[in-house]
């Protein structure tokens, strides 16, 4: 079985270590997640030169938009010509100058964003390689690259599901993305690694120096709460709130449906998520799509689900998928005609979605929370 994609938060932490150490001081440094990613995507030639880590970093940075983002990443990691042996402070100062910012402001804001973007593209590189290997071993199963098709029959009809194996903010041309939220509709900070944080980050509008000009998702959610008298208090689990997609509209994403499924556990940073609330939220999201689709031009047609509640919410992949599919299948069986997508981060999760035709059922269990 293919190895799972690296954990984003751990990957980001290791990239910060790389920034601090520089390319010339990496030998012998404990970077297990980056090492595994480098090994997964490197060619035999790269391994022969003992430079798979640098090849990985350069490949990820090369995927960034040309301009300030890519240039800042090259200076930050010592990839720019002549900077590989520069001390971390000098590289940070040069990267800050790319954005026209003070070193301190760059350290607190743009640097985290820059390294986060590198981490996202490392994940995509690993997912690409995992998908390619799956296509070799799977023969005609249809598992290829980061986009896969799964054919199911429900309600006497043939339905084709699309499975995306990559970070959620890389979605393109999907009308609606369902995003998990807590019951206070409070979004995590942009630099976090969750689905909701990734969507918030991708939806925000940034200036030429990287500063945030608009942060539309939390703004629209606060407006909704004020209009519905829920400011500062929890909504019922399973509530769904629709917002625009902000800058994600440039990628063809037009709506974000925020599914309130996570109930904060008092006195901790943890959440509880019930599979029944996931099913209820998905059912409401599908009904909301039915209500909204004709009010947009062209009409909304497609909807994408991450495995809701399978992160800090504690549901297993199987439990989340079963809870989602219970609602999706019911809507499709009643004749709903939507293009249904799933977005996952690991080959194991993708394999579960691809197993839907064999029959799945809701699994009301939880991952151990330790």
Protein Blocks (a to p, Z undefined) as FASTA:
>chain_A
ZZddddfklmmmmmmmmmmnopmlmgopacfklmmmmmmmpcfklmmnopmmmmmmmmmm
mmpcchjklmmmmmmnopaghilmpcfklmmmmmmmmnopafklmmmmmmmmmmmmmmmm
mmmmmmmmmmmmmmmmnomnopacjbdcddddeehiacddddddddfklpghifbacddd
dfkopacdfklmbfklmmmmmmpccdfkopafbdfklmmmmmmmmmnopghiacdehiac
dddekjmlmnopabdcdddfbccdehiabdcddfklmmmmmmmmmmmmmmmmmmpccddf
bdcdddehilmnopafklmmmmmmmmmmmmmmnopacddddddfbfklmmmmmmmmnopa
dddddddeZZ
